[in-house]
Amino acid sequence: MGKINLSKFEEIINYHFKDKRLLEIALTHSSYANENPDSKENNERMEYLGDAVLELCITEELYRRFPEAREGELTSTRAYLVNESFLASLAREISLNKFIFLGKGEENQGGRERDANLCDAIEALIGAVFLDGGYQQAKKLVQTLFYNKWPQHCIENPKKDYKSKLQEITQKHFKERPRYILVDSFGPEHAKSYRVKVILPNNLSFEGISSSIKRAEQMAAKEAIGLFNRELSF
């Protein structure tokens, strides 16, 4: 890879940052930050923010598009739209993979095409736009990314992921949603693992570990669902 031209990427997404450093951070993988400690921080915190902003944008749009849909249908459709492979495909469509700052090891291991890296980067990008221009600008970017990607109808009877299932359970029993927290990351850059904790409304918590934050969240949710399935008292 030659020198990365972030101005070109701004043209692609049709958004020009007031604070260019926010864009740099959004596109900086932890492997690059570790090899260049004086250059940039990595995008993990910004990805966490962007994940929440993206979920709100998608939720608002689905609520508007499908006024007759039930909560479970909306939740399942949203889960389909924000899953890792779907977001990675959106990242490739805007050539985001060409603009990520990667360490040499991660680059050599094929990190520029790794779904987890692309998913994290596109969520971090949304977080960066939110910080730089506010919710309306982030929403505008999401609308651009998802242009002609919206389903014509809510997804009926899909195979639900663990996070969606857990959310339905906690909303039914507690009228609240679970919270997910990134606890730790460890291991070599080309094979990094993430530890995520899910905290239920009754303050019980469960952890999951995987090679991406999203998958670690799924594993934590799976552990929590297991407790419900064992019919233990809350």
SERO-4910 file (N, C-alpha, C, O; in steps of 0.05 Angstrom, whole numbers):
BEGIN
 pado doro    nc1    nc2    nc3   cac1   cac2   cac3    cc1    cc2    cc3    oc1    oc2    oc3
  Met    A     17    -24      0      0      0      0     17     25      0     37     27     15
  Gly    A     10     44    -17     24     69    -16     12     87      6     -3     77     23
  Lys    A     18    113      4      7    131     24    -23    133     21    -34    135     -1
  Ile    A    -37    131     44    -66    132     44    -76    160     41    -69    178     57
  Asn    A    -93    165     22   -104    192     16   -132    194     28   -151    185     16
  Leu    A   -133    206     52   -158    208     66   -177    228     53   -201    226     56
  Ser    A   -166    247     39   -183    267     25   -199    253      4   -222    259     -1
  Lys    A   -187    233     -9   -201    217    -30   -224    202    -17   -246    200    -28
  Phe    A   -219    191      7   -240    176     21   -263    194     29   -286    187     27
  Glu    A   -256    219     37   -277    238     44   -295    244     20   -319    248     22
  Glu    A   -283    244     -4   -299    248    -28   -318    225    -33   -340    228    -41
  Ile    A   -308    201    -27   -324    177    -32   -349    177    -14   -371    170    -23
  Ile    A   -345    184     12   -368    183     30   -383    210     31   -403    212     44
  Asn    A   -373    229     15   -387    255     13   -390    269     40   -411    281     46
  Tyr    A   -369    267     56   -368    281     82   -339    290     87   -321    274     86
  His    A   -336    316     93   -310    327     98   -308    335    128   -323    351    138
  Phe    A   -289    322    141   -286    326    170   -275    353    177   -256    363    165
  Lys    A   -286    365    198   -275    389    209   -249    382    225   -229    396    224
  Asp    A   -251    359    239   -228    349    254   -218    324    240   -230    302    244
  Lys    A   -197    326    224   -187    304    208   -177    281    226   -177    258    217
  Arg    A   -169    287    250   -158    267    267   -179    246    274   -173    222    278
  Leu    A   -204    254    275   -226    235    281   -228    214    259   -232    190    265
  Leu    A   -224    222    234   -225    203    212   -200    185    214   -203    161    209
  Glu    A   -177    196    220   -153    180    223   -157    158    244   -149    135    239
  Ile    A   -168    166    267   -172    146    288   -192    124    279   -187    101    285
  Ala    A   -213    133    266   -233    113    257   -222     92    239   -231     69    238
  Leu    A   -201     99    224   -190     81    204   -164     67    214   -150     54    199
  Thr    A   -158     71    240   -133     60    250   -137     34    266   -149     35    288
  His    A   -128     12    255   -130    -13    269   -110    -14    292    -89     -1    291
  Ser    A   -116    -29    312    -98    -30    336    -70    -39    329    -51    -31    342
  Ser    A    -67    -56    308    -40    -65    300    -23    -42    291      1    -42    296
  Tyr    A    -35    -23    277    -19      1    268    -12     19    291     10     28    293
  Ala    A    -31     23    309    -26     40    332     -4     28    350     13     43    361
  Asn    A     -3      2    352     18    -11    368     45     -8    356     65     -6    370
  Glu    A     47     -8    329     72     -5    315     81     24    313    104     30    309
  Asn    A     61     42    316     67     71    313     55     86    337     35    100    333
  Pro    A     66     82    360     53     93    385     51    123    385     34    134    400
  Asp    A     67    137    370     66    166    370     48    177    348     46    201    344
  Ser    A     35    159    333     20    168    310    -10    172    316    -20    194    315
  Lys    A    -24    151    323    -53    152    326    -62    132    347    -48    112    352
  Glu    A    -84    137    360    -96    117    377   -113     99    358   -118    106    335
  Asn    A   -121     75    368   -135     57    351   -166     62    352   -175     79    367
  Asn    A   -181     48    335   -209     55    331   -228     39    349   -252     40    344
  Glu    A   -218     24    369   -235      7    384   -257     22    400   -280     14    400
  Arg    A   -249     44    413   -268     60    428   -288     73    409   -312     74    416
  Met    A   -279     83    387   -296     96    368   -316     76    355   -339     83    349
  Glu    A   -307     52    351   -324     31    341   -347     25    360   -370     21    352
  Tyr    A   -341     26    386   -361     22    407   -382     43    405   -406     37    407
  Leu    A   -374     68    402   -393     90    399   -409     87    373   -433     90    373
  Gly    A   -395     82    351   -408     80    325   -429     58    324   -449     60    311
  Asp    A   -424     36    338   -442     14    339   -469     23    351   -490     16    340
  Ala    A   -468     39    372   -492     49    384   -507     69    366   -531     69    364
  Val    A   -491     87    353   -503    107    335   -516     93    312   -539    100    304
  Leu    A   -502     73    300   -514     58    278   -540     44    286   -559     45    271
  Glu    A   -540     32    309   -564     18    318   -587     37    320   -610     31    313
  Leu    A   -582     61    331   -603     81    333   -613     90    306   -638     92    301
  Cys    A   -595     95    287   -603    103    260   -620     82    247   -640     88    235
  Ile    A   -611     57    249   -626     35    236   -653     31    249   -673     28    236
  Thr    A   -654     33    276   -679     30    291   -699     52    283   -722     46    278
  Glu    A   -689     76    281   -707     98    273   -718     94    245   -742     99    241
  Glu    A   -701     86    227   -710     82    199   -730     59    197   -750     61    182
  Leu    A   -725     37    210   -743     14    209   -770     21    222   -791     13    213
  Tyr    A   -769     36    244   -793     45    257   -810     62    238   -835     59    238
  Arg    A   -797     79    222   -812     96    204   -822     80    180   -845     84    171
  Arg    A   -806     61    169   -813     46    145   -835     26    150   -851     20    132
  Phe    A   -835     14    174   -854     -8    178   -871     -3    203   -867    -14    224
  Pro    A   -891     15    200   -908     23    222   -925      1    234   -934      3    257
  Glu    A   -929    -20    219   -946    -42    228   -930    -65    240   -941    -84    250
  Ala    A   -904    -64    238   -887    -86    247   -886    -88    277   -887    -68    291
  Arg    A   -885   -113    287   -883   -118    315   -854   -114    324   -835   -114    307
  Glu    A   -850   -110    350   -823   -105    361   -803   -127    353   -781   -122    345
  Gly    A   -812   -153    355   -794   -175    349   -785   -174    320   -762   -181    314
  Glu    A   -804   -167    302   -797   -166    273   -777   -143    268   -758   -146    252
  Leu    A   -781   -121    281   -762    -98    278   -735   -105    289   -714    -99    276
  Thr    A   -734   -119    311   -709   -127    323   -694   -146    305   -669   -144    301
  Ser    A   -708   -166    294   -696   -185    276   -685   -173    251   -664   -180    241
  Thr    A   -701   -154    240   -692   -141    215   -668   -124    220   -649   -123    204
  Arg    A   -667   -110    243   -644    -94    250   -619   -112    253   -597   -105    244
  Ala    A   -622   -135    266   -600   -153    270   -589   -162    243   -564   -165    240
  Tyr    A   -606   -167    224   -597   -174    197   -581   -152    184   -561   -158    170
  Leu    A   -589   -127    188   -576   -105    174   -549    -97    187   -533    -85    174
  Val    A   -545   -104    212   -521    -95    225   -502   -119    232   -484   -116    248
  Asn    A   -507   -142    219   -489   -164    225   -462   -160    211   -460   -144    193
  Glu    A   -442   -174    221   -414   -168    213   -410   -170    183   -398   -153    171
  Ser    A   -420   -192    170   -415   -195    142   -429   -174    125   -419   -166    104
  Phe    A   -453   -166    134   -468   -146    119   -453   -119    120   -450   -106     99
  Leu    A   -444   -112    143   -429    -86    146   -403    -87    131   -394    -67    120
  Ala    A   -390   -110    131   -364   -113    117   -369   -109     87   -352    -98     73
  Ser    A   -391   -119     77   -398   -116     48   -402    -87     41   -394    -77     20
  Leu    A   -415    -72     60   -419    -43     56   -392    -29     55   -387    -10     39
  Ala    A   -374    -37     73   -347    -25     74   -332    -29     48   -319    -11     38
  Arg    A   -335    -53     36   -321    -58     10   -333    -41    -12   -319    -32    -30
  Glu    A   -359    -36    -11   -372    -20    -32   -362      8    -33   -361     21    -54
  Ile    A   -353     19    -10   -342     46    -10   -311     46     -9   -298     66     -3
  Ser    A   -300     22    -15   -271     18    -16   -257     25     11   -234     33     11
  Leu    A   -271     22     33   -259     28     58   -235     11     64   -216     20     78
  Asn    A   -234    -13     54   -212    -31     59   -185    -20     48   -164    -27     58
  Lys    A   -187     -2     29   -162     10     18   -152     33     35   -129     42     30
  Phe    A   -167     42     55   -159     65     70   -154     60     99   -148     78    115
  Ile    A   -155     34    107   -149     27    135   -119     28    141   -104     18    124
  Phe    A   -111     39    163    -83     38    172    -79     12    187    -91      7    209
  Leu    A    -62     -6    176    -57    -32    188    -27    -35    194    -10    -24    180
  Gly    A    -22    -50    215      6    -58    221     16    -78    200      0    -90    186
  Lys    A     42    -81    198     53    -98    178     44   -127    181     38   -140    161
  Gly    A     43   -137    206     35   -164    210      6   -169    202      0   -189    188
  Glu    A    -11   -151    210    -40   -154    203    -44   -151    173    -60   -165    161
  Glu    A    -29   -134    160    -30   -131    131    -22   -157    117    -36   -166     99
  Asn    A      0   -168    127     10   -193    114     -9   -217    119     -9   -237    105
  Gln    A    -25   -215    141    -43   -237    147    -71   -233    134    -89   -248    140
  Gly    A    -72   -214    115    -98   -210    101   -118   -193    115   -142   -195    110
  Gly    A   -108   -177    134   -126   -161    151   -143   -140    135   -164   -132    145
  Arg    A   -133   -133    112   -148   -112     97   -174   -123     85   -192   -108     78
  Glu    A   -177   -150     84   -201   -162     74   -217   -177     96   -237   -190     91
  Arg    A   -207   -175    121   -220   -189    143   -246   -176    150   -247   -152    156
  Asp    A   -268   -191    150   -294   -180    156   -295   -164    183   -306   -143    184
  Ala    A   -283   -176    203   -283   -163    230   -270   -135    229   -281   -116    241
  Asn    A   -248   -133    215   -234   -107    213   -251    -86    198   -253    -63    205
  Leu    A   -264    -95    176   -280    -77    160   -305    -69    175   -313    -46    174
  Cys    A   -317    -88    189   -341    -81    205   -334    -61    227   -349    -41    230
  Asp    A   -312    -66    241   -304    -47    262   -298    -20    250   -306      1    262
  Ala    A   -285    -19    227   -278      7    215   -302     23    206   -303     47    210
  Ile    A   -322     10    195   -345     24    185   -362     35    209   -373     56    207
  Glu    A   -363     19    230   -376     29    254   -361     52    267   -373     71    276
  Ala    A   -334     50    267   -318     72    278   -322     97    261   -322    119    271
  Leu    A   -324     93    234   -328    116    216   -354    130    224   -355    155    224
  Ile    A   -375    115    229   -401    127    236   -398    142    263   -409    164    266
  Gly    A   -383    130    281   -378    144    307   -362    170    303   -367    190    316
  Ala    A   -343    169    284   -327    193    279   -344    216    267   -341    239    275
  Val    A   -361    209    249   -379    229    237   -398    240    258   -404    264    258
  Phe    A   -407    223    276   -425    232    298   -410    252    315   -421    273    322
  Leu    A   -385    246    322   -370    265    339   -363    291    324   -362    312    337
  Asp    A   -359    289    299   -351    312    283   -374    330    275   -372    354    275
  Gly    A   -397    317    268   -419    333    256   -446    329    270   -465    342    262
  Gly    A   -447    311    289   -472    307    303   -489    284    291   -482    272    271
  Tyr    A   -511    279    304   -528    256    297   -539    259    269   -539    239    254
  Gln    A   -547    282    260   -559    285    234   -539    278    212   -547    266    192
  Gln    A   -514    285    215   -494    279    195   -488    249    195   -484    236    174
  Ala    A   -488    237    219   -484    208    221   -507    193    208   -503    174    194
  Lys    A   -531    203    213   -555    191    201   -554    193    170   -561    174    156
  Lys    A   -545    216    161   -542    220    132   -523    200    120   -528    189     98
  Leu    A   -500    195    133   -481    175    124   -493    147    123   -489    132    104
  Val    A   -508    140    144   -520    114    146   -540    111    123   -542     90    110
  Gln    A   -556    132    118   -575    131     96   -560    126     69   -570    112     52
  Thr    A   -537    139     66   -522    135     41   -511    107     39   -513     94     18
  Leu    A   -501     96     61   -490     69     62   -511     48     56   -506     28     42
  Phe    A   -535     53     66   -556     33     64   -576     39     41   -597     27     39
  Tyr    A   -568     58     24   -585     64      1   -591     39    -15   -572     24    -22
  Asn    A   -616     34    -20   -626     10    -34   -619    -17    -21   -620    -38    -34
  Lys    A   -611    -16      5   -606    -40     20   -629    -47     39   -630    -69     50
  Trp    A   -648    -29     42   -670    -34     60   -688    -56     49   -695    -56     25
  Pro    A   -697    -74     66   -715    -95     56   -743    -83     51   -750    -63     62
  Gln    A   -757    -96     33   -784    -87     26   -804    -93     49   -824    -79     53
  His    A   -798   -114     64   -815   -122     86   -797   -130    109   -774   -138    106
  Cys    A   -808   -129    133   -793   -139    156   -789   -169    153   -805   -183    141
  Ile    A   -766   -178    163   -759   -206    161   -777   -222    180   -779   -217    204
  Glu    A   -791   -242    168   -809   -259    184   -796   -285    191   -783   -299    175
  Asn    A   -799   -292    216   -789   -318    227   -760   -323    220   -753   -345    211
  Pro    A   -742   -304    224   -713   -309    218   -701   -325    240   -712   -328    262
  Lys    A   -678   -336    234   -662   -349    255   -649   -327    272   -631   -313    262
  Lys    A   -659   -323    296   -650   -301    312   -622   -305    324   -615   -327    331
  Asp    A   -607   -284    325   -581   -285    338   -585   -283    369   -606   -276    378
  Tyr    A   -564   -289    383   -566   -290    413   -572   -262    424   -588   -260    444
  Lys    A   -560   -241    413   -566   -214    424   -595   -207    421   -607   -196    439
  Ser    A   -606   -213    398   -635   -207    393   -653   -223    412   -672   -212    424
  Lys    A   -646   -249    416   -661   -265    434   -660   -255    463   -680   -253    477
  Leu    A   -635   -247    471   -632   -237    499   -647   -211    503   -659   -206    523
  Gln    A   -646   -194    483   -661   -168    485   -691   -173    488   -703   -160    505
  Glu    A   -702   -192    473   -730   -198    476   -736   -208    504   -757   -201    515
  Ile    A   -718   -225    515   -723   -236    541   -722   -214    563   -740   -213    580
  Thr    A   -702   -197    561   -699   -176    582   -721   -155    580   -731   -145    600
  Gln    A   -730   -149    556   -752   -130    553   -778   -142    564   -795   -128    575
  Lys    A   -781   -168    560   -805   -181    570   -806   -182    601   -826   -177    613
  His    A   -782   -189    613   -781   -193    642   -776   -167    657   -785   -164    680
  Phe    A   -760   -149    645   -751   -126    660   -759    -99    648   -755    -78    660
  Lys    A   -769   -100    623   -776    -76    608   -751    -59    602   -754    -34    599
  Glu    A   -728    -71    601   -703    -57    595   -686    -75    578   -691    -99    574
  Arg    A   -666    -62    566   -647    -77    549   -621    -83    563   -614    -68    582
  Pro    A   -607   -104    555   -581   -110    567   -560    -90    557   -563    -78    536
  Arg    A   -538    -87    573   -516    -69    565   -491    -86    560   -486   -106    574
  Tyr    A   -476    -79    539   -452    -93    532   -428    -75    537   -428    -51    529
  Ile    A   -407    -85    549   -383    -70    555   -358    -86    546   -355   -109    552
  Leu    A   -341    -72    531   -315    -84    523   -297    -84    548   -289    -62    557
  Val    A   -290   -107    558   -274   -109    583   -244   -109    577   -229    -95    590
  Asp    A   -236   -124    556   -207   -127    551   -203   -137    523   -221   -149    511
  Ser    A   -179   -134    513   -170   -146    488   -141   -156    493   -126   -144    507
  Phe    A   -135   -179    480   -109   -191    486   -101   -209    462   -117   -215    445
  Gly    A    -75   -216    462    -65   -234    441    -51   -219    420    -52   -194    419
  Pro    A    -37   -233    402    -23   -219    380    -42   -205    361    -65   -213    359
  Glu    A    -32   -185    347    -50   -168    331    -63   -184    308    -86   -178    301
  His    A    -50   -204    297    -62   -219    275    -82   -240    285    -96   -253    270
  Ala    A    -83   -244    312   -102   -264    323   -112   -253    350   -111   -267    370
  Lys    A   -122   -229    350   -131   -216    375   -157   -227    385   -174   -235    369
  Ser    A   -161   -227    411   -186   -236    423   -197   -213    440   -182   -196    450
  Tyr    A   -223   -213    443   -237   -192    458   -255   -205    479   -269   -225    474
  Arg    A   -255   -193    502   -272   -202    524   -294   -180    528   -288   -157    534
  Val    A   -319   -189    526   -342   -171    528   -360   -181    551   -364   -205    554
  Lys    A   -370   -162    567   -389   -168    588   -416   -158    581   -419   -135    572
  Val    A   -437   -174    585   -464   -165    582   -476   -162    610   -474   -181    627
  Ile    A   -488   -139    616   -500   -134    642   -530   -133    639   -541   -117    624
  Leu    A   -544   -151    654   -573   -152    652   -585   -130    671   -572   -120    689
  Pro    A   -610   -124    666   -623   -103    683   -624   -109    712   -626    -91    729
  Asn    A   -621   -135    720   -620   -142    748   -591   -143    759   -586   -153    781
  Asn    A   -572   -133    743   -544   -130    750   -528   -157    749   -505   -157    756
  Leu    A   -541   -179    740   -525   -202    735   -509   -197    709   -518   -183    691
  Ser    A   -485   -209    707   -468   -204    684   -456   -230    674   -452   -249    690
  Phe    A   -450   -231    648   -439   -255    636   -418   -245    615   -420   -224    604
  Glu    A   -397   -262    611   -376   -254    593   -374   -272    569   -381   -296    571
  Gly    A   -364   -261    547   -359   -277    523   -332   -269    512   -325   -245    513
  Ile    A   -318   -287    500   -292   -282    488   -292   -292    460   -300   -315    455
  Ser    A   -283   -276    441   -281   -284    413   -261   -267    398   -249   -248    409
  Ser    A   -259   -272    372   -239   -258    356   -249   -231    345   -235   -217    332
  Ser    A   -275   -225    351   -285   -198    344   -304   -190    366   -314   -206    381
  Ile    A   -307   -164    369   -325   -153    390   -353   -163    387   -366   -171    406
  Lys    A   -363   -162    362   -390   -171    357   -395   -200    365   -415   -207    377
  Arg    A   -376   -217    357   -379   -246    364   -376   -250    394   -390   -267    405
  Ala    A   -359   -234    407   -357   -236    436   -383   -228    450   -391   -240    470
  Glu    A   -396   -208    439   -422   -200    449   -443   -223    446   -458   -228    464
  Gln    A   -442   -236    423   -460   -259    419   -455   -281    439   -474   -293    449
  Met    A   -429   -286    445   -423   -308    463   -432   -301    492   -441   -318    506
  Ala    A   -429   -275    499   -438   -266    526   -469   -269    527   -479   -278    548
  Ala    A   -483   -261    506   -512   -263    506   -520   -292    508   -540   -299    521
  Lys    A   -505   -310    494   -512   -339    495   -510   -349    524   -526   -365    532
  Glu    A   -489   -340    538   -486   -349    566   -510   -340    583   -520   -354    600
  Ala    A   -518   -315    578   -541   -304    594   -567   -319    588   -582   -325    606
  Ile    A   -571   -325    562   -595   -340    554   -595   -368    567   -616   -378    574
  Gly    A   -571   -380    569   -569   -406    582   -580   -406    611   -592   -425    620
  Leu    A   -576   -383    624   -587   -381    652   -617   -381    651   -630   -395    668
  Phe    A   -629   -367    633   -658   -367    631   -668   -395    623   -688   -404    634
  Asn    A   -654   -408    605   -663   -434    596   -662   -455    619   -676   -475    618
  Arg    A   -644   -450    638   -642   -469    661   -664   -462    682   -665   -475    703
  Glu    A   -679   -441    676   -702   -434    693   -694   -427    721   -706   -435    741
  Leu    A   -671   -413    723   -663   -404    750   -678   -379    757   -686   -363    740
  Ser    A   -680   -374    783   -695   -351    792   -678   -326    790   -654   -327    796
  Phe    A   -691   -304    781   -678   -279    780   -687   -262    803   -678   -239    807
***
